[in-house]
Amino acid sequence: MNLNEICKSLRNGSNALALQTASQKNKALAAVVESIKNNKAAILAANFIDVNKARESGMTESLVDRLSLDDKKINGILDSINQVIAQTDPIGEEVAGWKTPNGLSIRQVRVPVGVVAIIYESRPNVTADAFCLSYKSGNAILLRGSSSALNSNRAIVKAIKEGLASVEGGVPEAIELAPCESHDEVKEILTAVGQIDMALPRGSAKLIKMVVDTAKVPVIETGSGICHLYVDESADLEMAARIAKNGKMQRPGVCNALECIVVNKKVADSFLPMLAETFEGKVKIHADDASYAILKNIKVSEPEAEEKDEDTFDLSDLADMLGVNEDSSNLPPTETWLVPAKEEDFGFEFLDLECAVKTVENFDEAVEYINTHNSKHSESIITNDRTCARDFQNRIDASCVYVNASTRFTDGGEFGFGAELGISTQKLHARGPMGIKALTTTKYLIDGDGQIR
């Protein structure tokens, strides 16, 4: 990889974008939407190769789900770009303005960061999301995906560049994909001081730690998703079970999926059997001693399969034919759904149909436990006690804290950002789902009429 040439091209692209109006950028992004539509077959064919290779290498189905694309996911990519087009351009926004006693006029305005790099695993949709957010915010972006998604990423970037080249004023130099030839590329990117203005990791805890430890350029740290659900003594237990199922089973391989369910001991005898029944034996529960004592004698029943008209063909049939796991709740039960927890199971990101269960004495112990074991990503409480709910939101240290809702909503699209760069778990510059404004900084514009100091 010739990083110097790549960064030189990206810098030219960022300089050109900095002069573009919102209308010009939106027109270019609209052309990208059309290009992705026109290249959909090629993108899906490339993704088919990646998915087959991933399965052959032994990748778990929950991680294959993150890698795979289909019509629905392509449409989701297009919807995300269209939502970004509809958003107000942040560049030039006046954040603050005032006059000093000596008559100087000072304005703080939003400007692009410049050249941004993102290091990410699987998830070819991130390729399009990161691009459209960076382009709309006036930044050029270097994408370094994983080798497992290389064919998919190449096809998407090719479509993006074709779209940008097809419209007057489009800036194809605003996006480049690293060739993914060796792991040394990542270190090159992260130490490219003066060429890369900011880097973002998006992936496993191992990847994020490596980026943070290696980088010499500024990094926005996105955290792994060790997300908890606390079931309070006043909780609606049916609601809690429903939210637990959604948080763990819908897409277990994503960062906003639940990894630990914390239960107040006053409702444990009632809730844990309900949870086991809701999980239908499809989630391996790593239970602490108190939870295991309640669950060990539970027999879970597999739900009867719904009869379906033989002539009916729906998306679930297509997903089965393609081997795409649309919803992990449709999988058969695991052979062993309950095991005693080990200490290392708490604070662990399973990224699969497994989770830890912890019984606590009271609310205070729940808060202390979660703050000790979480990754500052997303936490949720199920409670009917308003004071308890507000205390939980005030005391839990995380970027997103929910009351009576699933952590699966921690997502740029769900928050109305259209797309996201990732979930920032740090406390500087950006926190939580990162949309357009996370890729901006500010500068001060000062006007005078001859003042001297």
FENZI-V733772 format. One record per residue. N is the residue number from 1. RES is the residue in one letter. PHI is phi in whole degrees, 0 to 359 (999 if undefined). PSI is psi as a letter, one per 20 degrees, with the letter a starting at -180 (999 if undefined). NEAR is the number of other ideal C-beta (glycine too) atoms within 10 Angstrom. Layout:
n: <N;N>
res: <RES;RES>
phi: <PHI;PHI>
psi: <PSI;PSI>
near: <NEAR;NEAR>
This chain:
n: <1;2;3;4;5;6;7;8;9;10;11;12;13;14;15;16;17;18;19;20;21;22;23;24;25;26;27;28;29;30;31;32;33;34;35;36;37;38;39;40;41;42;43;44;45;46;47;48;49;50;51;52;53;54;55;56;57;58;59;60;61;62;63;64;65;66;67;68;69;70;71;72;73;74;75;76;77;78;79;80;81;82;83;84;85;86;87;88;89;90;91;92;93;94;95;96;97;98;99;100;101;102;103;104;105;106;107;108;109;110;111;112;113;114;115;116;117;118;119;120;121;122;123;124;125;126;127;128;129;130;131;132;133;134;135;136;137;138;139;140;141;142;143;144;145;146;147;148;149;150;151;152;153;154;155;156;157;158;159;160;161;162;163;164;165;166;167;168;169;170;171;172;173;174;175;176;177;178;179;180;181;182;183;184;185;186;187;188;189;190;191;192;193;194;195;196;197;198;199;200;201;202;203;204;205;206;207;208;209;210;211;212;213;214;215;216;217;218;219;220;221;222;223;224;225;226;227;228;229;230;231;232;233;234;235;236;237;238;239;240;241;242;243;244;245;246;247;248;249;250;251;252;253;254;255;256;257;258;259;260;261;262;263;264;265;266;267;268;269;270;271;272;273;274;275;276;277;278;279;280;281;282;283;284;285;286;287;288;289;290;291;292;293;294;295;296;297;298;299;300;301;302;303;304;305;306;307;308;309;310;311;312;313;314;315;316;317;318;319;320;321;322;323;324;325;326;327;328;329;330;331;332;333;334;335;336;337;338;339;340;341;342;343;344;345;346;347;348;349;350;351;352;353;354;355;356;357;358;359;360;361;362;363;364;365;366;367;368;369;370;371;372;373;374;375;376;377;378;379;380;381;382;383;384;385;386;387;388;389;390;391;392;393;394;395;396;397;398;399;400;401;402;403;404;405;406;407;408;409;410;411;412;413;414;415;416;417;418;419;420;421;422;423;424;425;426;427;428;429;430;431;432;433;434;435;436;437;438;439;440;441;442;443;444;445;446;447;448;449;450;451;452;453>
res: <M;N;L;N;E;I;C;K;S;L;R;N;G;S;N;A;L;A;L;Q;T;A;S;Q;K;N;K;A;L;A;A;V;V;E;S;I;K;N;N;K;A;A;I;L;A;A;N;F;I;D;V;N;K;A;R;E;S;G;M;T;E;S;L;V;D;R;L;S;L;D;D;K;K;I;N;G;I;L;D;S;I;N;Q;V;I;A;Q;T;D;P;I;G;E;E;V;A;G;W;K;T;P;N;G;L;S;I;R;Q;V;R;V;P;V;G;V;V;A;I;I;Y;E;S;R;P;N;V;T;A;D;A;F;C;L;S;Y;K;S;G;N;A;I;L;L;R;G;S;S;S;A;L;N;S;N;R;A;I;V;K;A;I;K;E;G;L;A;S;V;E;G;G;V;P;E;A;I;E;L;A;P;C;E;S;H;D;E;V;K;E;I;L;T;A;V;G;Q;I;D;M;A;L;P;R;G;S;A;K;L;I;K;M;V;V;D;T;A;K;V;P;V;I;E;T;G;S;G;I;C;H;L;Y;V;D;E;S;A;D;L;E;M;A;A;R;I;A;K;N;G;K;M;Q;R;P;G;V;C;N;A;L;E;C;I;V;V;N;K;K;V;A;D;S;F;L;P;M;L;A;E;T;F;E;G;K;V;K;I;H;A;D;D;A;S;Y;A;I;L;K;N;I;K;V;S;E;P;E;A;E;E;K;D;E;D;T;F;D;L;S;D;L;A;D;M;L;G;V;N;E;D;S;S;N;L;P;P;T;E;T;W;L;V;P;A;K;E;E;D;F;G;F;E;F;L;D;L;E;C;A;V;K;T;V;E;N;F;D;E;A;V;E;Y;I;N;T;H;N;S;K;H;S;E;S;I;I;T;N;D;R;T;C;A;R;D;F;Q;N;R;I;D;A;S;C;V;Y;V;N;A;S;T;R;F;T;D;G;G;E;F;G;F;G;A;E;L;G;I;S;T;Q;K;L;H;A;R;G;P;M;G;I;K;A;L;T;T;T;K;Y;L;I;D;G;D;G;Q;I;R>
phi: <999;267;295;300;292;298;291;296;295;295;295;299;295;293;296;292;295;298;263;276;277;300;297;295;293;295;297;294;294;296;294;295;304;295;293;295;301;292;256;302;298;293;294;293;295;295;293;301;296;298;296;298;297;297;294;297;278;94;299;294;295;294;277;299;301;293;277;282;239;210;304;297;289;297;297;297;298;295;298;298;295;296;293;294;302;286;282;292;294;282;291;91;299;274;285;203;200;198;246;275;302;271;96;290;260;243;233;258;236;279;224;293;287;129;248;246;240;235;251;215;246;46;39;298;296;298;304;285;299;297;299;293;292;292;295;296;269;81;252;268;225;255;259;234;274;266;298;295;245;300;295;296;296;299;294;292;296;300;295;297;297;297;297;294;287;278;239;297;91;294;238;298;289;278;217;219;248;298;291;61;274;200;291;297;303;298;297;303;296;288;249;277;296;90;250;254;275;199;235;227;267;216;165;288;301;297;296;297;298;300;296;297;287;268;296;250;269;301;233;263;277;260;265;294;255;264;259;243;239;257;261;281;296;263;291;284;292;294;298;300;295;295;290;298;297;296;293;262;261;298;216;293;268;258;287;260;282;289;241;209;247;253;235;292;298;291;242;298;298;273;281;298;299;296;296;300;295;294;287;56;74;266;245;282;264;262;259;290;303;295;291;297;299;281;274;297;260;280;252;263;254;281;294;290;291;285;287;227;303;299;275;278;230;231;297;293;296;297;298;295;296;272;74;266;271;293;213;292;291;273;286;289;298;280;292;232;266;226;222;295;285;260;303;287;287;269;87;247;264;288;53;200;280;215;203;266;232;230;262;239;288;199;302;300;293;298;298;297;298;296;297;280;249;273;248;68;266;218;224;221;238;252;202;252;260;298;296;297;299;290;298;299;294;284;263;283;266;203;287;224;233;257;237;55;204;283;292;295;278;286;196;302;296;293;277;89;273;86;216;214;271;152;251;282;251;270;244;253;70;217;214;85;302;258;258;302;293;293;261;238;231;230;222;259;250;240;247;225;222;107;298;229;252>
psi: <p;n;h;g;g;g;h;g;g;h;g;h;g;h;h;g;h;h;i;q;r;h;g;g;g;h;g;g;h;h;h;g;g;h;g;h;g;h;j;g;g;h;g;h;g;g;h;h;g;g;g;g;h;g;g;h;i;j;p;q;h;h;h;h;h;h;h;q;q;a;g;g;h;g;h;h;g;g;g;g;g;h;h;h;g;i;q;p;p;i;p;i;p;o;h;q;q;r;p;r;h;j;i;p;o;p;p;o;q;p;r;q;g;d;o;q;q;p;o;r;q;c;m;i;h;h;g;g;g;g;g;h;g;g;g;h;j;j;q;q;p;p;p;n;a;q;h;h;j;g;g;g;g;g;h;g;h;g;h;g;h;g;g;h;i;i;q;p;i;q;n;h;i;i;p;q;p;q;i;l;h;r;i;h;g;g;g;g;g;i;j;m;p;i;g;p;h;q;q;p;q;o;b;r;h;g;g;g;g;g;g;g;h;h;p;i;q;q;p;o;o;p;q;r;n;n;q;q;p;p;o;r;h;j;q;o;h;g;g;g;g;g;h;g;g;g;h;h;h;g;n;i;j;r;i;j;q;q;i;p;p;p;p;p;h;h;j;g;h;g;g;g;h;g;g;g;h;h;i;k;j;i;p;o;p;n;p;r;g;g;h;h;h;h;h;h;j;p;p;q;p;p;q;q;p;p;q;p;p;h;i;p;o;a;h;h;g;g;g;g;h;i;k;p;n;g;o;i;i;i;q;r;q;q;h;o;i;p;q;p;q;r;h;i;h;p;k;p;o;h;k;a;m;q;q;q;p;p;p;q;h;a;g;h;h;g;g;g;g;g;h;h;i;r;j;k;e;p;q;q;p;o;q;j;o;h;g;g;g;h;g;g;h;h;h;p;n;r;h;p;o;q;p;l;q;q;i;i;i;n;p;g;g;h;i;j;i;g;r;q;i;a;o;p;j;a;i;q;f;q;q;a;p;o;b;g;h;i;k;q;a;q;r;p;p;p;p;a;l;j;q;r;999>
near: <16;8;17;11;10;22;21;14;18;25;18;14;22;23;16;16;24;14;10;20;12;16;10;16;24;19;16;27;22;15;20;27;20;15;21;21;14;13;20;18;9;14;24;19;13;22;23;16;13;24;24;12;15;20;15;8;8;6;18;14;18;20;20;20;20;23;23;26;25;16;11;12;16;21;12;17;23;17;14;22;26;15;17;24;19;9;19;9;17;21;22;11;14;11;12;10;12;9;10;11;5;9;11;13;13;14;15;14;17;19;17;21;20;20;29;26;30;26;26;24;19;25;24;31;20;25;26;26;28;29;28;28;29;26;29;27;26;29;27;30;26;26;24;22;27;18;14;23;28;20;19;27;29;19;25;32;20;16;23;29;20;18;24;23;13;15;17;8;15;24;23;17;20;27;25;24;21;20;13;19;10;11;9;9;17;21;15;18;25;23;15;21;11;9;20;24;21;20;27;25;27;25;22;17;16;10;18;22;13;18;23;14;9;17;23;12;19;14;20;24;21;28;22;22;24;26;30;30;28;26;31;25;16;16;26;15;16;11;15;26;23;14;25;26;19;18;27;32;22;16;19;27;22;19;28;20;27;29;31;27;29;25;31;22;15;15;19;21;12;13;25;26;17;17;27;22;15;21;25;19;20;21;30;17;26;24;24;20;9;17;25;18;14;21;19;10;7;16;8;16;9;10;7;6;6;5;6;11;6;6;5;8;11;8;12;14;11;14;17;12;9;14;13;19;19;19;12;20;18;12;16;9;15;16;7;9;19;20;13;12;19;11;8;9;21;20;17;20;18;21;20;18;23;19;28;25;29;23;26;21;11;12;20;11;15;26;21;12;18;28;15;10;17;22;22;23;25;33;30;30;28;28;24;13;15;10;8;19;19;11;16;23;14;9;15;22;14;25;22;22;18;24;15;16;14;22;28;21;17;25;18;24;17;12;14;10;23;22;28;26;27;26;26;23;25;15;11;9;15;22;17;21;26;25;25;27;15;24;27;20;13;14;9;11;13;10;11;12;7;5;11;5;3>
